Amino acid sequence: MQSYFGHIFLPNDDDFQKIEGVRLFMDGDDFWIEASINLLGVEKYNLIKGAFTGLGYVSLLECNVRGASIGIGGSEGKLNVKYIICGIQIDNVEDLFFSSLSIIMPTLRTWLNKRIFNEVNIFENNLSLFKHNPIDLGSFEKFNLEIGFYLTQSLGRDTGLAVNDFVTLKIKANSKLSLWEFLEVYKKFKKFLAFIGVYDKNPDFFTFFDKDIKYENLDSLISMKFFMETYNFKNSGIDAVKFPKFDDLALDINMILQAWFKNIDLSDSIDLLLDRYFQTRISNHIAFLNSCFSIEIFHRRYRQTGKELYFQPRLKELKEEFLLVLPERIEFYKFIKKVVDSRNYIAHRTPKDETFSGLELYYASIYIETVTKLCIFKELGFNPLILSQMFINSGHTIDNMFQFNNRLQTGLKKLNK
């Protein structure tokens, strides 16, 4: 946990009240301030500006009351802070507009699999570097996306010279974008990486820039560090789809990302599938229903040509994709009937005849999710050859994991008898 000492300006009617002796705490994703303030009748401050040793000027956004007390020494108040912008004091939330956002993104480096360090030989004290040119990911209606490669170095008495390389995603606004618009683009891009199967548990680091905000007497832009709750997805499913390397998609990446950002009708299906990888814990029933809703929404928006269909006919019209994913031992028509019966039982408590449960329910949801991903990748314009490489072993992988866990579960039941 890190703590900083400084002061803030609390909104007070049409003015600001300066509060001295404030402490700002940052503990992972948890940010809050503590001060001698009376929070009676206060629920939230949308914006608090201030200054803290080690951070400089700050703007604290969406500050909710965390706790308050009144004692002999006076009033004490605590406020949770959702977002922190360093380097600037903003008077109004309507002024939250910037020119660009640079994000150090470990997930992006995982996908690119490119390092600036080409060769390190500690025995000969030799270090060679490889310079990567920036990668243009495309121009969109309001912004451009670019990948950059950078080095940082620091010199410490005990550690000596430390050199680190990192990969950044740079979002450049055609004209200025609001903070919320930048975060929407960032989250949409992180969803893309998660959807193709690229994950990293390390946090991202943000820096905003504004072409109109520069250091006094200098021509360089102020670097405005930004802090928020970590936005990462976790690989909590099965690696049924081989994630495509960046080099495999390089020729088509602009077209794919154009479709990803512009094709709003895909968002609901994508979000339902990614829920499994974002939530800390999600039940098998919810994961199964999400998979069913996701594929149903996709079919309604992209494959339906006539009147509204029931769920089972929709699945039948996706037979080609199902046969690419299901292992040979699973008969297609029996499978989709059981999917429909299971969905109806869970959602509407219809008669429980031939339905999935337990381990079977979990793996049924994985099969449906995999088929839906295949459909969405086709819609995004993925090269058919790349898709065949991504899904060539999907059914085999899922079935092997099911058989293994089924044997394990059966063995444990026998041991417990």
N, C-alpha and C positions, 0 to 999 in steps of 0.2 A: 504494500500500500504506500502511496505517495501523498504527501500533504504540502500545501502551499499557504503562505500567510499574506494577507493583503486587505483590500477594502472593496466595497461594492456600492453601487448607487441603486437604491430601491425606488421603483416608480411610486410617486406620491402626488396624486391629482395630476396636474399638468407639469409637474417638476420631478426632480429626483432627490431623494434623501441619502446623504453619504453615511455609510456605516463602516466604522473602523474596526480593526481587530477580528477580521473574518478569516476562517480557515476553510480551504477547499481541499476535499479528499477525493482521491482517485484510486479505487481498488478494483482492478480488472474492468468489468463493465459497469461498475457501480460508482456514480459520481454524486457528491453532495457537499453542501456548505453548512457551516455552523457559525452562528453569530449571536450577539446580544440584541435580539430583535423581538418585538411583540407581533406574533402571527395570529392574534385573536381575530377571527372572522375572515382570515385569508385562506383560500384554497389553492391558488396557483398564481404565479407570475409568468407571463409569456416570455419576458425578456428582462434580464438583469445584466447591467454592464459593470465592469470593475477592473482591478489590476492586482496581480499577485506576483510575489517574488519568484523568479524562475520561469514564469510564464509570460510576464508583461501584461499588456492589455488583454482583456477577455470579454466575450459576450456569452452569457449563459442562457440557454433556451429551454422553455417548457419546464419550469421549476415548480414542483409540487411539494406541498407541506409534508415533511417526513415525521416531524415531532415538534412539540412545543411544551415549555414548562415555565412556571413563574415561581421564584423562590426569594429568599432574603436578598440575594445579590442582584435581583432583577429578572427580566425575561430572557429566556434562551430559546432559540429557534433553529430548526434544521430543515433544509430544503433539498429534495432530490433534484438533480439536474440531468436532463436527457441528452442535451447536446452542448458542447463547448467549442467555441471558436476563439483561437488565440491570435494576438497581433492586431486586434482592432476592437474598438468600442462602438457598437451600433445603437443608435437611439430608438429605432423603430423596426419591427419585424418586417415591415414592407421594404426595408432597405437591404434585405438579404439576397442580393444579386451579385454574381461573380462572372469572370471571363473564362476561367478554366478550373479543373479539378485534377490533381495528380494523385494517383493511388498506388502505393507500393503493395503489390498483390502476390503473395506466395503461391496462391492457386494458379495464377497465370504462369508463373515460372514452372510449376509442375507440368502444366499442359505443353508449354513450349519446349521444355527440356533443353534449354540453351543457357550456357554460363559464359560470363566474360572471362573467367579463369580458364585458360586453355590447358595449361600444364603447371603443376606445382611439384617441385623437387626439393624437399626439405633438407636433403643431405648435401645438395650442392647450392643451397640458398638461391634457387632459381625459380622465378615466377614469370610465366609468359601469359599474355592476354590476347583475347580475340575480340576484335571490335565488331559488334553487330549494328547494322543500320536500323533506324526506327522502322517499324512495320505499320503501314497504313491499313487500318481495318475498314475504312470507308467513310464517306460523307453522308450524313442523314439530314433530315429536314431542318433541325435546329442545332446540330452539333456534329463534330468529327471525332472519331476514335483512333487512337494511335498507341502503339506499344513502344516503350523506350527501355534502354539498358543503361545502367549507371553503376558507378563505383563510389564508395565512401571510404575515407581513411581517418583514423584517429591515432594519436600517440599518447600512450600512458607510461608513467614511470615504472609501474609493475608489469604491465601487459605488453609494453613495446608498441610497435606499429601494428595496428589492426586494419585490414582491408576487407571490405565486404562488397559483394555485388548484389544487385537487386533488379527486379523487373517492375515497370510501372505501366499502368493504364492511364492514359491522359485523355480526358474529355474536354474538348475545346468547343466553346459555344460560338455559333456564328454571330450572334449578338448575345448580350448577357442573358444568363438563365438564373432562375431562383435557386436557392439552396435545395428546395424540395424537388425541383426538376432534375438537378444534378444527382440527387440521391436516388431518384426513380430510375435514371439511366444506369447508375452503378448497380443497383439491385437487379435490374433486368439483365445486365451482363453477367452478374454472379449466378443468376438462375440458369443462364445458358451453359456456363461451365458445369454446374451441377447436373443439368439435364443430360449432357453428353458423358457424364461420369467422372468429372475431375473434381477432387476434393482436397482440402488442406486445412488442418486444424488451427494453423497460425493466424493471428489477426492481420487485418489490413491497416495501413497508415495513410492518412488523408492530409492533403495540403491544398487549400484554395488560393487562387490568384485573381486579382482584378487589375485590369490594365490602367485603371484610374487611381489606384492606391499604391503609391510608391514611398520609399523612405525619403525623409527630408534631405535635400541637397545631394541626393543620389538618383541615378536613373534606373535602379533595380526595383522590381516589384516586391511588395511585402509578402512574405510567406506566411500564410494563415493556417496554422495547424488546426485540425478539426478532430474532435473525439466524439464517438457514439458507441452504442452497444454493438458488439461483434456480430457481423452478419455472415455466418458460415453455414454450410450444409454438411451433414455427416453421412458417411457411407454406411447406412444402417440396413441396407438391403443386400441383395445378392448381385455379384458382378456378372450378370447374365449377358450384358452387352459390352463388348470390347470397346473401350473409349477410343475415339479417333485421335491420333496425334495431330498437332497443328500442321505439320508438313503435309499430312494427308489431305487436309482441307484448305491448304493455303491458296490454291487456285480459285476456289469457290467461296472463300470465307466472306468476301464482301457481299455476294449475293445471298448467302445464308443469313448473315447478320441483318441485312436489309429486311428479309422476310421475318426474322425473329422480332425485330423492333416494330415493324409495320403491321404484322398480321395479328391484330388484337383478338380476333376470334379464337386463336389458339390458346390464349392466356388461361382461360378457365380449366381446360384439360391439363395444361402444364402444371398449374398451381396445385391441382388436386393430387397429381402424382408426386410432386416435390414435397408435399406435406409430410410424407413418411421420412424424408431426409432432413427436415428442418425441425420438427417437433422433437423434444427430448424423448418422449415415449408416446407411441400411438398403438391402440389395440388392433388386433387382427381383424376384428369386425369393421372398424373404421377404415383401415387400410384397404380392405376388400371392397367396401362401399365406394370409397374414393376412386378405386380403379374402375369399378363399374360405371360410376357417374362420368368419369373422364372419357372413357371410350364411347359412351352413349352421346355425350356432348359433341365429341369429334365427329361421329357419324352423322348426327343431325345437321351439323354446319358444313360438312365437306363431302359427304357421300349420299345424303338423302336427295332423291330426285323427284319424288312424288309426295303422296300423302304421308302424314305422321305414322310412324311404325312403332310396334311394340319392341321391347328390348331384344327378344330372341331373333326376330327377322333382321334386326340391325347387325347382330353378331354373325348371322349367316352370310350377310353381304361382305363381311370381312374375312371370309374363309381363306382366301389366298394368303393373307398375312398370318392368320392363325396356323396354317399348315407349315409355314416357314419357322414357326417358333415351337409348336407342340412336338414332343417326342413321339416316335412311331407307336409306342404302346398306348397312347391316349387317343381314343376315337373322337373326332371333332364334334359330331352331333351330340354324343352323350355328354361331352365336356360342357358344351354351351348350354345344354338343358339343365345340367346341374348348377351351372353358374347362375342361370335365371332363377331357378328354384331357391338357391341359397340367398340371392339378393332379395327375393320376395319375402323369404322367411325372416331375414334379419331386419328388413325395412318395415314389413307389414304384418309380421307374425302369421303368415299363411301356414297351412299344414306342413310339418317338417317330415317330408318323405325322403327323397334322394337329395340331400344337401351336403355341402362341405362343412367340416368342423375341424377344430384344432389345427394340426399341422397341414392337413389338406387345404384348409381355408387360406392359410398363409401363402402356400405355394400357388394356389389358384390365383390369388391377387397378383403374384409376381408374373405369372403367365400373361394375365390381362394387361398389366402395366407394360410388359415388354412388347406386346403387340401394339399397344397405343403409341409407344415411343417410335416403333417402326413406321407407323402411319404418319406421325408428326414429322419425323425426319424426311420422309418422302415429300411431304407438303412444303418443307423448308428448302427443298432442292438439293438434298444430299446426292452425290454421285452414286448410281446403282452399284458400281463395283465396290465403293467404300462401304456401302450398306451391307453388301454380302459378306464382307470381311468382319464387320461389326457384329452381325447376327448369325454367323455360320455355326457357332457352337452354343447358341443361347439355350435351345431346348435341352441339349445334352447336359449343359452345366446345371440348369435348374433341376432336371430330373436326378442327376447324381447327388445333388445336395439334399433333395427330398428323400431319396433312398437311404442315404447315409443317416440323416436325422431320424428317419422312421425306424431304422434298425436300432439306433441308439436309444430312442424312446421305448421301443419294445423291450430291449434288454434291461432298461432301468425298471420297467414295470414288473418284469420277472424277478428281478433282484429284491423288489419290495414286497413280494408275496410271502 
